[in-house]
Amino acid sequence: MPTAHLEPFRPQRMTLTELPIGATGRVFALAGETNVCARLRELGFCESAVIEKISGQKTLLCQLCGTRIALSDRTASHIVVELVRGG
């Protein structure tokens, strides 16, 4: 009986702007402008942080470590997340 080749599980990756409202993601990477990425890290958006997207398109409201934070869509586009739980 042949053994099926199983692909390793790879979480779905997207920017925070693409994460559905109500979904939870884990920060995979910060990409783009160095100064924006540094400011995001200061706010707590570091690799492995868990974020829930609450609402928004042009201005996103998300929850990070129990704190709600608003980000512009331009800033949120620098945050690459792995989908943890769909919305």
C-alpha positions as CSV (number, residue, x, y, z in Angstrom):
1,M,0.0,0.0,0.0
2,P,1.6,3.3,-1.1
3,T,2.2,6.0,1.5
4,A,0.8,9.4,0.6
5,H,3.2,12.3,0.6
6,L,2.1,14.7,3.3
7,E,3.0,18.3,3.0
8,P,4.0,20.0,6.3
9,F,1.4,22.3,7.7
10,R,2.0,25.9,6.6
11,P,-0.1,28.6,8.2
12,Q,-1.7,31.1,5.8
13,R,0.2,34.3,5.7
14,M,-1.1,37.8,4.9
15,T,-0.7,41.4,5.9
16,L,-2.8,42.7,8.8
17,T,-4.8,44.7,6.3
18,E,-5.9,41.4,4.6
19,L,-6.7,39.6,7.9
20,P,-10.5,39.3,8.1
21,I,-12.4,41.3,10.8
22,G,-12.8,39.1,13.9
23,A,-9.9,36.9,13.0
24,T,-6.7,36.3,15.0
25,G,-3.2,36.3,13.6
26,R,0.3,35.8,15.0
27,V,2.9,38.3,13.8
28,F,5.3,36.4,11.4
29,A,7.4,39.4,10.3
30,L,7.5,43.2,10.0
31,A,8.4,44.2,6.4
32,G,9.1,47.5,4.8
33,E,10.3,50.8,6.0
34,T,12.8,50.4,8.8
35,N,11.5,53.4,10.8
36,V,7.9,52.1,10.6
37,C,8.9,48.6,11.7
38,A,10.9,50.0,14.6
39,R,7.9,52.0,15.8
40,L,5.7,49.0,15.5
41,R,8.1,46.9,17.6
42,E,8.0,49.7,20.3
43,L,4.2,49.4,20.3
44,G,4.4,45.6,20.9
45,F,4.0,44.3,17.3
46,C,7.0,41.9,17.5
47,E,7.3,38.5,16.0
48,S,5.0,35.9,17.7
49,A,2.7,38.5,19.2
50,V,-1.0,37.6,18.8
51,I,-3.3,40.2,17.2
52,E,-7.1,40.2,16.8
53,K,-8.5,42.5,14.1
54,I,-11.5,44.2,15.6
55,S,-12.6,46.4,12.7
56,G,-11.6,48.8,9.9
57,Q,-10.3,49.2,6.4
58,K,-8.6,52.6,6.2
59,T,-8.0,52.8,9.9
60,L,-7.8,49.3,11.6
61,L,-8.6,48.6,15.2
62,C,-6.9,45.6,16.6
63,Q,-6.3,44.1,20.0
64,L,-2.7,43.3,21.1
65,C,-1.9,42.0,24.6
66,G,-5.3,43.2,25.9
67,T,-4.9,46.7,24.5
68,R,-6.8,48.1,21.5
69,I,-4.6,50.0,19.0
70,A,-5.7,51.9,15.9
71,L,-3.4,51.8,12.9
72,S,-3.5,53.3,9.4
73,D,-3.9,50.8,6.6
74,R,-0.4,51.9,5.3
75,T,1.2,51.1,8.7
76,A,-0.8,47.8,9.0
77,S,0.5,46.7,5.6
78,H,4.0,46.3,7.1
79,I,2.7,43.6,9.5
80,V,2.8,40.0,8.1
81,V,0.6,37.7,10.1
82,E,-0.1,33.9,10.1
83,L,-3.8,33.2,10.5
84,V,-4.5,31.5,13.9
85,R,-8.3,31.6,13.9
86,G,-10.6,32.8,11.2
87,G,-13.2,35.5,11.7
